[in-house]
Amino acid sequence: MRAVRRSLMVALVAMSAVAEAQPTQQASSQKGRIIAPADLKAWNTIRNAALSNDGKWFAYVIAPAEGDATLVLESTADTSKETRFPVGGTGGGTFTISGDSKWLGFIVAPPRPPSDAPNGGRGGRGGGVNTAGNAGASAPALRNKFVLVNIATGEKKEFDRIRTFQFNAESPTWIALQGYSATGAPPTDAPPSSGRGGSGGAPPTGASSGDLDLYRISTGEMVNIGNVGEFAFDDDGSFLAWTVETPDMVGNGVQIRNLKTDVSRSYDSERGLYRHLVWADSVDAVAVLRGKIDTVSRDTLFSIVTLTAFDASGPTKKAIFDPSQHADFPAGMKIAATRAPRLATDLQTVFFGIREANKPAGGKGMVATANAPSVVQAGAPGAGGTLNMPPPSSADSNPSLVLWHRKDPRPQPQQIVQESADRAFSYLTEYRVDENKIIRLVTDDLRNVVISTNDRFAYGMDSREYEQPAVTTGRIYDDIYTVDLKTGARRLVLQKQPRSAAVRLSPDGKRAVYWGSDANWWALDVITGDKKNLTSSVATSFANGEDDHNNLFPPSAAVLGWAKDGSAVLLSDMWDVWKVPVDGSTAVNLTGDGRKNRVRYRSVYHFGQISVAGGRGRRASAPDLDEAGRGLARRAEQVRRGADLLRARALHRSEGSRRRYVRDNASDVHRIPKLLACRRRSQADQTADQRESADEGPRLVERYATHQLHK
C-alpha cells in the first residue's frame, strides 16, 4: 500500500554552454563545439536517489541514454569519499540502504548488449548468450545477482541468480533473496511489488515461483525455502509470510516463519491459487486471495483468507470470506484478482475489489474450440479500442475497424491508451466483520473513491458530466462526494472542482484541503461539510504563476502534506514551505529564505523511508530520527558556508522539464547535482516542534543546489 518509491527529486542543471546554445548559423562564433549524436548517448541521468537515515550517506543511480548504469555511494561529510558499483543494463540498479545505515543492497543485471548486435551480441553460429532469456540450449540465459555491501568496511558479498530481495527490519538480521523459476520460465525482473505497503517484498503477482533463500547477516547461515510465489516480512521483522506455488497446485498455501524461533508452520492450504499476500499496516495481520478454478464458467473465483491475533508463535485466528456464502454479495460479480485485499487498522473491515464474473457458456459459439478463432468478449464499461477486436492473424490482412461515436465520453485514441486500466478496473468494496455486511463503495456513477489513512472516512470523485466537454476544452472537473464507510452513504460537498486542484485528506480523515477558484487553499470538514479559507490572510501567493496552460484561474503550487495530528498543512508558494494551521491561526514560513535567495524548497523528506524499489525502508524510532535530523542539519550548514564551492540558485523551469540531463566526465566545465537536505528553523518553528508529538520526527525540506567543477 505504501508504495515506497520515494524519489528525492534531484534537480539537474545542464551545461551552461548547451543551455545557452544559439542557432546553428551562429555556432561558429560560440565558444565550444556543436553537439554530436555521440555526445547525446554519453549524457547521463540520475534515475534513483536515497539518503541514509543517519544522513551520512547519499546513494544514486546514474545511467547513460545507451549503456550500463552505475550505483554511486557517497559520503555527505567527505564528498571525495565515493564508491561506484556497475549495476548493468535493464533491471539493474534497484537498491536499498538499510534502516540502521549499515548495509547497502542492490541488484546487478547482465550488461546491456550492443545496440547493433541482435540476440545478445557477438556469438558464433548458434548465437551468443542472450540476456533477454531467449538463448539456445547451449547458452543459458544470464540472470541478475544481488550484492550486499558493508557500508563501513566496504566488504562486498555477491549472490547469483537473484531477482528480488528484502531486508527484514529497520536494523536487519535477515535478508530474503528470491531466485528464478526452476522451470526456466523468464519471470519479470521489474521492481518488486509491495509486501506491506512499503517497497520490496513479494515479486510481481503472478510471476513464476522460485526458491527463497533466507540469509542471516551475522553468521552467513542460509535457509532455503522452495516454490515461493510471494513473500513479505511483518513490520518489525519478526515474522516472514509466503505463499507456496507449485505447478500442479498440490501443497499450495500460506506459511509463516517465526524468525526468532526459526519455526515454520502452514496456516492455510488448498489446491488453488494464492495471490496478493499483504500485511496490515502497523499490526501483525495477514490477508491473501485464495482462488479456485470454476470449470463451468472457465473462471477463477477468489475468496479472502485473513490471519490475525498473533502471539509469540504466530496467528491464532483464521477467517475466510467466501462470496458464495453471503446473500448480499452483488449478483453476477466476483472478487477481482487485480486488487490486493486490505485489512483496516482496527482489523474489523476488509477492503477488496469486485468485477463482473464470467457467465457459464450456454449458447452456441460462446466458447472457442481448438480449431475456432478466439471469442470476442464484451469489454469493461467504456473500454472500447482493441479490447473488442479479435487477435490479429498473420494470414488475415483485412484491416481492423474502429467505430467512433459523437457521444463517447472519451475519444477512441484515449480509450486505446487506457485499455489496460479499463480491463484491470474493479469496484472497491468492503466487508464489515462485526455487522457481517458488504458495502459497495465504488459504482458506475462513482468510480474513484479514496479512503483516509485511519480507514474512517472516504471521498469519491465523479467526472462523467465533464468528460465529453473536456475533449474539446482540455479542462476536466470532478464532483467531490464524502462517503460514509459505515453505511456507504454519499454527500456532494464540492461541485465542478478542477482535476488539477488536488484534494488531500488529513491523517485523521476529518478534514480535506483543496484549491479554490479564488486561488486560495480551503479546508473542508468531512463530517459537517463546513469550509474555511486558510490562506487569504497569508502574505504570499500559493498559486503557480509559472503554469502556462489555458486555465480559467491559476493552478496551485504543491501541497506537501499534513502535520501528523492534522492541525496544520504544509504548503508551497513556489519558493518557501509554509505551515498553515487549519484553525485559522498565524501561518509560519518554515524555510524563510527561499524567495529572498531564489532557492526552491520542493519536498518534505521523511527519514526511514529510504528504499528505492528495493527491500525495506521504514520510519526509524523517534531518537534515531532526531539524531539523523540534527546530523544532516549540521552537514547542510557546513556545505552552505562553503560559498566558494556551492552556489544555490533557483531552477527556472516548466513543469514538463523536471528531468534535465548532465554530461558526466566531460572535458567542459559542467555542473553535477548535489542534494542539500536542510531545515531552516525559525524560533516560531522550534517552539511549534516542541509542542508536536515526539514520534513525529523531524521533516527535512529538500533544497536544490548545483556544484560547479572545473577542469
DAKAJO-V439618 format. One record per pair of residues at least 4 apart in sequence whose ideal C-beta (glycine too) atoms are under 6 Angstrom apart, sorted by sequence separation. I is the first residue (numbers start at 1). GAP is how many residues later the second one is. If there is no record, write none. Layout:
i,gap
I,GAP
I,GAP
//
This chain:
i,gap
14,4
16,4
22,4
35,4
52,4
88,4
98,4
113,4
117,4
123,4
130,4
135,4
168,4
181,4
194,4
203,4
233,4
234,4
246,4
343,4
368,4
379,4
383,4
410,4
418,4
452,4
463,4
466,4
469,4
497,4
505,4
516,4
551,4
562,4
563,4
581,4
593,4
620,4
642,4
653,4
666,4
681,4
692,4
14,5
52,5
87,5
98,5
123,5
130,5
150,5
167,5
216,5
234,5
246,5
258,5
280,5
294,5
310,5
311,5
344,5
361,5
410,5
432,5
442,5
452,5
470,5
484,5
506,5
525,5
563,5
572,5
594,5
620,5
681,5
63,6
75,6
87,6
122,6
129,6
135,6
168,6
181,6
195,6
323,6
361,6
368,6
470,6
516,6
611,6
27,7
51,7
97,7
113,7
114,7
121,7
149,7
194,7
195,7
215,7
233,7
244,7
257,7
279,7
293,7
294,7
309,7
343,7
368,7
431,7
442,7
451,7
483,7
505,7
524,7
535,7
562,7
570,7
571,7
580,7
594,7
610,7
639,7
663,7
22,8
61,8
62,8
74,8
113,8
119,8
120,8
133,8
167,8
192,8
244,8
307,8
309,8
379,8
404,8
441,8
513,8
514,8
547,8
609,8
50,9
96,9
120,9
127,9
148,9
192,9
193,9
213,9
214,9
232,9
244,9
255,9
278,9
291,9
292,9
308,9
341,9
342,9
379,9
430,9
449,9
450,9
481,9
482,9
503,9
504,9
522,9
523,9
561,9
570,9
571,9
578,9
579,9
61,10
73,10
120,10
126,10
129,10
166,10
402,10
466,10
513,10
560,10
591,10
608,10
662,10
49,11
95,11
119,11
120,11
131,11
147,11
192,11
193,11
213,11
231,11
243,11
255,11
256,11
277,11
291,11
307,11
341,11
389,11
429,11
449,11
466,11
481,11
482,11
503,11
522,11
523,11
543,11
544,11
568,11
569,11
578,11
579,11
608,11
60,12
72,12
126,12
165,12
511,12
512,12
559,12
560,12
568,12
608,12
48,13
94,13
129,13
145,13
146,13
211,13
212,13
230,13
242,13
253,13
254,13
276,13
289,13
290,13
306,13
428,13
448,13
480,13
520,13
521,13
544,13
568,13
576,13
577,13
607,13
46,14
47,14
59,14
70,14
71,14
164,14
190,14
228,14
229,14
254,14
274,14
275,14
339,14
376,14
428,14
446,14
480,14
501,14
511,14
512,14
521,14
558,14
577,14
17,15
92,15
145,15
162,15
211,15
241,15
253,15
290,15
305,15
427,15
463,15
520,15
542,15
557,15
576,15
46,16
47,16
58,16
70,16
71,16
92,16
146,16
188,16
212,16
229,16
253,16
274,16
374,16
446,16
479,16
510,16
520,16
557,16
92,17
145,17
162,17
163,17
227,17
239,17
240,17
288,17
303,17
304,17
335,17
336,17
373,17
374,17
461,17
462,17
480,17
557,17
44,18
58,18
69,18
91,18
143,18
159,18
161,18
209,18
227,18
272,18
273,18
303,18
336,18
576,18
607,18
144,19
146,19
161,19
188,19
209,19
212,19
227,19
272,19
287,19
303,19
335,19
336,19
477,19
478,19
575,19
576,19
44,20
56,20
68,20
88,20
89,20
187,20
209,20
272,20
575,20
68,21
87,21
88,21
110,21
187,21
238,21
286,21
333,21
428,21
459,21
460,21
477,21
478,21
521,21
607,21
679,21
88,22
89,22
238,22
249,22
252,22
69,23
88,23
89,23
185,23
285,23
334,23
459,23
460,23
476,23
677,23
41,24
69,24
71,24
519,24
577,24
41,25
458,25
575,25
576,25
677,25
678,25
163,26
284,26
181,27
458,27
676,27
164,28
202,28
181,29
202,29
542,29
676,29
180,30
202,30
385,30
146,31
179,31
201,31
243,31
384,31
385,31
542,31
674,31
61,32
110,32
178,32
179,32
387,32
301,33
302,33
540,33
674,33
166,34
178,34
243,34
254,34
385,34
449,34
71,35
109,35
166,35
302,35
519,35
671,35
672,35
10,36
177,36
196,36
209,36
383,36
493,36
517,36
107,37
108,37
143,37
195,37
268,37
304,37
639,37
671,37
176,38
10,39
108,39
164,39
308,39
383,39
174,40
175,40
267,40
636,40
8,41
106,41
515,41
669,41
174,42
380,42
636,42
68,43
105,43
380,43
561,43
68,44
173,44
482,44
560,44
52,45
104,45
232,45
234,45
241,45
380,45
632,45
53,46
304,46
534,46
633,46
50,47
54,47
104,47
230,47
232,47
53,48
52,49
102,49
439,49
538,49
599,49
234,50
600,50
457,52
598,52
91,53
133,53
452,53
456,53
651,53
287,54
453,54
176,55
454,55
500,55
504,55
507,55
287,56
506,56
513,56
452,57
507,57
648,57
256,58
285,58
299,58
409,58
508,58
299,59
409,59
507,59
523,59
646,59
105,60
411,60
506,60
297,61
646,61
275,62
278,62
285,62
280,63
297,63
276,64
296,64
168,65
169,67
169,68
98,69
168,69
457,69
629,69
205,70
99,71
100,71
205,71
355,71
605,72
622,72
625,72
353,73
354,73
622,73
98,74
202,75
353,75
354,75
352,77
351,79
349,81
350,81
196,83
349,83
174,85
348,85
338,86
348,86
339,87
338,88
592,88
591,89
336,90
592,90
590,95
604,95
605,95
588,96
94,97
605,97
91,98
603,99
601,100
602,100
599,104
600,104
329,109
321,110
328,110
345,110
591,110
344,111
577,124
564,132
4,194
5,194
2,195
4,195
1,196
2,196
200,411
199,412
199,414
200,414
200,415
200,416
191,422
167,448
170,448
166,449
167,449
165,450
166,450
97,513
96,515
95,517
96,518
94,519
95,519
96,519
99,519
94,520
99,521
53,554
53,555
76,559
50,560
50,562
48,564
53,567
55,573
54,574
53,575
55,576
55,577
9,593
9,594
6,603
4,605
4,607
5,608
4,613
45,616
43,618
43,620
44,620
11,640
14,646
14,647
12,648
12,650
15,655
13,658
12,661
10,663
10,665
8,667
11,693
13,693
//
